[in-house]
Amino acid sequence: MWLPEDVEAAVAFLEWERSICQSCAQPLDESMDPEFAGAYETEVLVCHACAEKDRRRNANKHLPDGARIVAFLPEGRREIVRGYG
């Protein structure tokens, strides 16, 4: 059973989700407006966890159907990368 405030929050989230582009998360009322055509700029950002997952998937073309590749930092790696280890 949901509390009324939880229902309100869920409905608000669904309304917000419907108001944005599912690809870029920009507001549809702006991003679909012809007035903004050509006004947007882009930037390439790299998620290194996703990049490693992509490399692994590309190197393993014969993975079984439904196989998931999960990215994680090995224990202690965060501290080594950040200079604490």
Protein Blocks (a to p, Z undefined) as FASTA:
>chain_A
ZZfklmmmmmmmmmmmmmpcfklopafklmmmmklgokaccdddddfklmmmmmmmmmmm
mbcehiacdddddehklmmmnopZZ
